[in-house]
Amino acid sequence: MALKFRLVFAASIAVLLCGGGLLASCAALQGLGREAFKSPEISFKDVKLRDVSLAGTTLDFEFELLNPNPVAVTFATLDYQLDIDGSQFVKGESDKGVEMKANGSSTINVPLTVEFKELADSLLAFLKAKDSIAYRLQAGFGLKTPLGPLRLPVDVDGDAPVPKLPKISVQGVKLDKLDMTGAALSLAFDLENRGSFPLQIQGIDYAFQIAEVDVTSGVAEGAKLEASSQTAYTIPIALDFFKLGRSMLKVIQSKTFPYDFRGKIDLGLLEQPFELQVVAEL
């Protein structure tokens, strides 16, 4: 009984010390706790581009939280604002509730999706004009610690590349067959992806004219263009001299072969028009 009495008595004295007027002593104890607890640190590690397409991309920001204390802290809230090309694109906040380990570092990912159509009235015009987008992320990581809430701010900026539209170029026209009534030609052209992301071509709608006379039209099959690569196409063209009439006579007299190759590249989300006018020497 004596031992129990001494424990109760000691506890009562502690309560009286803090609650009965010795507030300075309690403040000193709390001060010791604050001094012993070191503030966690947040640092930016990297930003990666995920799910890149003509529609948009996801900027995956990676941060490292260093907790030098022997007790865990909780990643409780996140507030953020993402600016694109100097204008606010998205702003928000969210609850997390993720425990960050003691005496070590933890990785925190913040993925934010950017849809290109939200940056311009025309997706085609945006992709034609842009090689990259400038971004700035201002965020605050809210932590729950033994001494109360703590907010760690970060400010990250940089440039992210966007997909490039493919480039089409004619390599030339080859004469395969010739007789009194017509000729068989082959038109060779290349489709080039100059960007650092793959492109999926659904198909190429085309029309071919000689001296402003319609000769043929069709659809070339699609292909997947890997980054920084090109695909060669060949289109067969049958010429009917009677159909060309006087236009063919002008071609022979001028010793030139003017042709027009036009159409549109089907990229799924959009169609990219093209027109190539060539005057070849006979």
C-alpha positions as CSV (number, residue, x, y, z in Angstrom):
1,M,0.0,0.0,0.0
2,A,2.9,2.3,0.8
3,L,4.3,2.0,-2.7
4,K,1.0,2.7,-4.3
5,F,0.6,5.8,-2.1
6,R,4.0,7.1,-3.1
7,L,3.2,6.8,-6.9
8,V,-0.1,8.5,-6.5
9,F,1.5,11.2,-4.5
10,A,4.2,11.8,-7.0
11,A,1.7,12.0,-9.8
12,S,-0.3,14.5,-7.8
13,I,2.7,16.7,-7.3
14,A,3.4,16.7,-11.1
15,V,-0.2,17.9,-11.7
16,L,0.1,20.5,-9.1
17,L,3.4,21.8,-10.5
18,C,1.9,22.4,-13.9
19,G,-1.6,23.2,-12.9
20,G,-1.1,24.9,-9.7
21,G,0.9,27.9,-10.7
22,L,4.3,26.7,-11.9
23,L,3.5,27.3,-15.6
24,A,7.0,28.4,-16.3
25,S,8.2,24.9,-15.6
26,C,5.7,23.4,-18.1
27,A,6.7,25.9,-20.7
28,A,10.3,24.9,-20.1
29,L,9.4,21.2,-20.6
30,Q,7.6,22.0,-23.8
31,G,10.5,24.1,-25.0
32,L,12.7,21.1,-24.5
33,G,10.3,19.1,-26.7
34,R,10.4,21.7,-29.4
35,E,14.2,21.9,-29.3
36,A,14.5,18.1,-29.5
37,F,12.1,17.9,-32.5
38,K,13.7,18.8,-35.8
39,S,11.6,20.1,-38.6
40,P,11.2,17.7,-41.5
41,E,12.5,18.9,-44.9
42,I,10.9,18.6,-48.4
43,S,13.1,18.6,-51.5
44,F,12.2,18.3,-55.2
45,K,13.8,15.3,-57.0
46,D,12.4,15.0,-60.5
47,V,9.5,15.5,-62.8
48,K,8.5,12.7,-65.3
49,L,6.1,12.8,-68.2
50,R,3.6,10.0,-68.3
51,D,0.8,9.1,-70.8
52,V,2.1,11.6,-73.4
53,S,-0.2,11.9,-76.4
54,L,-1.7,14.5,-78.7
55,A,-4.4,14.8,-76.0
56,G,-2.1,15.8,-73.2
57,T,0.3,14.6,-70.6
58,T,0.7,13.9,-66.9
59,L,3.4,15.7,-65.1
60,D,4.5,13.4,-62.2
61,F,6.4,15.5,-59.7
62,E,8.5,13.6,-57.3
63,F,9.6,14.9,-53.9
64,E,11.6,13.5,-51.0
65,L,10.5,14.1,-47.4
66,L,13.3,13.8,-44.9
67,N,12.2,13.2,-41.3
68,P,15.2,13.3,-38.9
69,N,13.1,12.5,-35.8
70,P,12.6,9.1,-34.0
71,V,8.9,9.5,-34.4
72,A,6.8,9.3,-37.5
73,V,4.9,12.3,-39.0
74,T,1.8,12.2,-41.0
75,F,1.5,13.7,-44.5
76,A,-2.0,15.2,-43.9
77,T,-2.8,17.7,-46.6
78,L,-1.6,19.0,-50.0
79,D,-2.4,22.3,-51.5
80,Y,-1.2,23.2,-55.0
81,Q,-1.3,25.6,-57.9
82,L,0.0,24.6,-61.4
83,D,0.7,27.4,-63.9
84,I,1.2,26.7,-67.6
85,D,2.9,29.3,-69.8
86,G,2.4,31.9,-67.1
87,S,-1.3,31.4,-66.5
88,Q,-3.1,29.4,-63.7
89,F,-4.1,26.1,-65.0
90,V,-5.3,24.2,-62.0
91,K,-5.5,24.9,-58.3
92,G,-6.7,22.7,-55.4
93,E,-6.1,20.9,-52.2
94,S,-6.6,17.4,-50.9
95,D,-6.5,15.3,-47.7
96,K,-3.8,12.6,-47.6
97,G,-3.4,10.9,-44.2
98,V,-0.2,9.0,-45.1
99,E,2.3,8.2,-42.4
100,M,5.9,9.1,-43.2
101,K,8.5,6.9,-41.5
102,A,10.8,8.0,-38.7
103,N,14.5,8.6,-39.0
104,G,14.5,8.4,-42.8
105,S,13.2,9.6,-46.1
106,S,10.0,9.0,-47.9
107,T,9.0,9.6,-51.6
108,I,5.9,11.7,-52.4
109,N,4.5,11.8,-55.9
110,V,2.2,14.5,-57.1
111,P,0.8,13.7,-60.6
112,L,-1.1,16.5,-62.4
113,T,-2.7,16.0,-65.8
114,V,-2.5,18.6,-68.5
115,E,-5.0,18.4,-71.4
116,F,-3.7,20.4,-74.3
117,K,-7.2,21.3,-75.6
118,E,-7.7,23.4,-72.4
119,L,-4.7,25.6,-73.3
120,A,-6.0,26.8,-76.7
121,D,-9.1,27.2,-78.8
122,S,-7.7,24.9,-81.4
123,L,-5.7,21.7,-80.6
124,L,-4.2,21.7,-84.1
125,A,-3.0,25.3,-83.8
126,F,-1.6,24.7,-80.3
127,L,0.5,21.7,-81.5
128,K,1.7,23.6,-84.5
129,A,2.9,26.5,-82.4
130,K,4.3,24.7,-79.4
131,D,7.5,22.7,-78.9
132,S,7.2,22.8,-75.1
133,I,5.1,24.2,-72.3
134,A,6.5,26.2,-69.3
135,Y,5.2,25.0,-66.0
136,R,5.4,26.2,-62.4
137,L,4.1,24.2,-59.4
138,Q,3.6,26.0,-56.1
139,A,2.6,23.5,-53.4
140,G,2.4,23.1,-49.6
141,F,2.8,19.8,-47.8
142,G,0.8,19.8,-44.6
143,L,2.3,17.6,-41.8
144,K,0.9,16.4,-38.5
145,T,3.7,16.3,-36.0
146,P,3.9,15.7,-32.2
147,L,4.1,19.5,-31.7
148,G,1.2,20.4,-34.1
149,P,0.6,21.0,-37.8
150,L,3.5,22.1,-40.1
151,R,3.4,23.3,-43.7
152,L,6.4,22.8,-46.0
153,P,6.2,25.0,-49.1
154,V,7.8,24.1,-52.5
155,D,8.2,26.0,-55.8
156,V,9.2,24.2,-58.9
157,D,9.4,25.4,-62.5
158,G,10.7,24.1,-65.8
159,D,9.7,23.2,-69.4
160,A,8.0,20.1,-70.7
161,P,8.2,19.0,-74.4
162,V,4.9,18.3,-76.3
163,P,4.4,16.0,-79.2
164,K,5.2,17.4,-82.6
165,L,2.9,17.0,-85.6
166,P,4.3,14.7,-88.3
167,K,5.9,16.1,-91.4
168,I,5.1,14.8,-94.9
169,S,7.5,15.2,-97.8
170,V,7.5,14.0,-101.4
171,Q,10.5,12.1,-102.6
172,G,9.6,12.0,-106.2
173,V,7.5,10.4,-109.0
174,K,8.7,7.3,-110.8
175,L,7.6,6.2,-114.3
176,D,6.8,2.5,-114.2
177,K,5.1,2.0,-117.5
178,L,4.2,4.1,-120.6
179,D,2.1,3.4,-123.7
180,M,0.0,5.4,-126.2
181,T,-3.0,5.7,-123.9
182,G,-1.5,6.3,-120.5
183,A,1.2,5.7,-118.0
184,A,1.7,4.0,-114.6
185,L,3.5,6.1,-112.0
186,S,4.6,5.6,-108.4
187,L,4.6,8.5,-106.0
188,A,7.0,8.1,-103.1
189,F,6.7,10.2,-99.9
190,D,7.9,10.0,-96.3
191,L,6.0,10.6,-93.1
192,E,8.4,11.8,-90.4
193,N,7.9,12.1,-86.6
194,R,10.3,14.8,-85.5
195,G,9.3,14.6,-81.8
196,S,10.5,12.6,-78.8
197,F,7.2,10.7,-78.4
198,P,5.6,8.1,-80.6
199,L,2.6,9.0,-82.8
200,Q,-0.2,6.7,-84.0
201,I,-1.3,7.4,-87.6
202,Q,-4.8,6.2,-88.3
203,G,-4.5,6.8,-92.1
204,I,-3.7,9.3,-94.8
205,D,-6.5,10.6,-97.0
206,Y,-4.9,11.9,-100.3
207,A,-5.7,13.3,-103.7
208,F,-3.3,13.7,-106.6
209,Q,-3.7,16.3,-109.4
210,I,-1.7,16.9,-112.6
211,A,-1.9,20.4,-114.1
212,E,-5.0,21.0,-111.9
213,V,-6.8,17.9,-113.2
214,D,-7.9,15.3,-110.7
215,V,-6.0,12.0,-111.3
216,T,-6.5,9.8,-108.3
217,S,-7.5,9.7,-104.7
218,G,-7.5,7.2,-101.8
219,V,-6.5,6.3,-98.3
220,A,-3.0,5.1,-97.3
221,E,-2.9,2.8,-94.3
222,G,-1.8,4.0,-90.9
223,A,1.3,3.2,-89.0
224,K,2.9,3.8,-85.6
225,L,5.7,6.4,-85.9
226,E,8.3,5.9,-83.2
227,A,10.0,8.9,-81.8
228,S,12.4,10.6,-84.2
229,S,11.6,8.2,-87.0
230,Q,10.0,8.1,-90.5
231,T,8.0,5.7,-92.6
232,A,8.2,5.5,-96.4
233,Y,5.0,5.2,-98.5
234,T,4.5,4.5,-102.2
235,I,1.2,5.3,-104.0
236,P,0.5,3.8,-107.5
237,I,-1.0,6.4,-110.0
238,A,-2.6,5.5,-113.3
239,L,-2.6,8.2,-115.9
240,D,-5.2,8.3,-118.7
241,F,-4.0,10.6,-121.4
242,F,-7.5,11.0,-122.9
243,K,-8.8,12.1,-119.5
244,L,-6.0,14.6,-119.1
245,G,-6.6,15.9,-122.6
246,R,-5.2,19.4,-123.1
247,S,-3.5,19.4,-119.7
248,M,-1.3,16.6,-120.8
249,L,-0.4,18.5,-124.0
250,K,0.6,21.5,-121.9
251,V,2.8,19.2,-119.8
252,I,4.6,17.9,-122.9
253,Q,5.0,21.3,-124.5
254,S,6.3,23.0,-121.3
255,K,8.6,20.0,-120.5
256,T,7.5,20.3,-116.9
257,F,5.4,18.0,-114.8
258,P,3.3,20.1,-112.3
259,Y,1.5,18.0,-109.7
260,D,-0.4,18.6,-106.5
261,F,-0.4,16.2,-103.6
262,R,-2.9,17.1,-100.9
263,G,-5.0,15.6,-98.2
264,K,-5.1,15.1,-94.4
265,I,-3.3,12.9,-91.9
266,D,-5.7,11.2,-89.5
267,L,-4.2,11.4,-86.0
268,G,-7.3,10.2,-84.2
269,L,-8.0,13.3,-82.1
270,L,-7.5,15.6,-85.0
271,E,-6.8,15.7,-88.8
272,Q,-3.7,17.5,-90.0
273,P,-4.2,18.9,-93.6
274,F,-1.3,19.0,-96.0
275,E,-0.7,20.2,-99.5
276,L,2.5,19.8,-101.6
277,Q,2.8,21.5,-105.0
278,V,5.7,20.3,-107.1
279,V,6.9,21.2,-110.6
280,A,9.3,18.5,-111.8
281,E,11.4,18.8,-115.0
282,L,10.7,16.2,-117.7
